[in-house]
């Protein structure tokens, strides 16, 4: 399934959610996205630290 098809399916599903529940769905999506961003940032920091280490440091 292509990216645009998946987005389209998600939008269709969102339209089926009752209006009084949309704020909960929005909160969940934001929480999920921020978690992904946080994980990505933590991985990038980890790899930057590892790249900064010299091989001689591992022998100690």
HELIX and SHEET records of a PDB file:
HELIX    1   1 UNK A    3  UNK A   15  1                                  13    
HELIX    2   2 UNK A   19  UNK A   21  5                                   3    
HELIX    3   3 UNK A   22  UNK A   52  1                                  31    
HELIX    4   4 UNK A   55  UNK A   59  1                                   5    
END                                                                             
